[in-house]
Amino acid sequence: VCTQQELLPCKSFPETLLFQLLGLSIATLSTVTHYGLRFTLISNISLDSNAYRVIHHTAFYLGICLSMTLILAALLSSAATVRESQCLTAMGFFCFALAFCGLIPAACWRYTHSTEVEDSMMDVYDFVYEEVRRNISSFRRHELTAIHEAFLCCGKHSPFGDTTNVENKTCPPGRVHDEGQDCLQEIQDFLKKHMDFVFSLLGIAVGFTVYGMILTSFLWFSIHFSSNLYRKGKYILR
């Protein structure tokens, strides 16, 4: 059972848990994206002139900051409900608003730069592949081999003629270029699925953040006008 005074804390617990799970989901996705084998491999190989490394690090730090903000907002809202504190409620609203201000530019950037991440990643592969094809560096050959093993692909369709020699030296055993395992296509397909998932999570986070701002606003006014304190002692079955 919950008393009328305890009714708001009982109701707010599921919402608090949802916001915490959302924050943990964003943190998990950011960590997987930053430390995943395929992403770190391309980031380490990319040159300073390539935009991928900047995107790679920015996405991680932004994701961690957003997740921490959402978790903090949920904890503040829960504490404000239990203690009936207008100050904590206002701080929770501020955290939700701060998260909203970070989510909207991130979602807009993904929408307006829909292929920039894919293009920058494929540019890295193109650069390493051509370096190996021209036999400029043996170190690049090891990097190309690592990419082929990570993405389970083999070579690409090159306009510069036969590339069989490059593929024989760098492709995993049993991988045949003619079987349609073009690495540029594999990279593009992999990133498209990953970025679609990221965009979906951003949309969910925006919706929950707006809901959080509305909820904390209602809670602030409820505490301010003491509309929930006039029926003390009455019990409501959960």
Secondary structure, DSSP 8 states (H G I E B T S, - for coil): -EEHHHHHHHHHHHHHHHHHHHHHHHHHHHHHHHH-HHHHHHHHHS-TTSSHHHHHHHHHHHHHHHHHHHHHHHHHHHHHHHHT-HHHHHHHHHHHHHHHHHHHHHHHHHHHTTTHHHHHHHHHHHHHHHHHHTT--HHHHHHHHHHHHHHT------TTS--HHHHHHHS-TT--GGGT--HHHHHHHHHHHHHHHHHHHHHHHHHHHHHHHHHHHHHHHHHHTTTTSSSTT-EE--
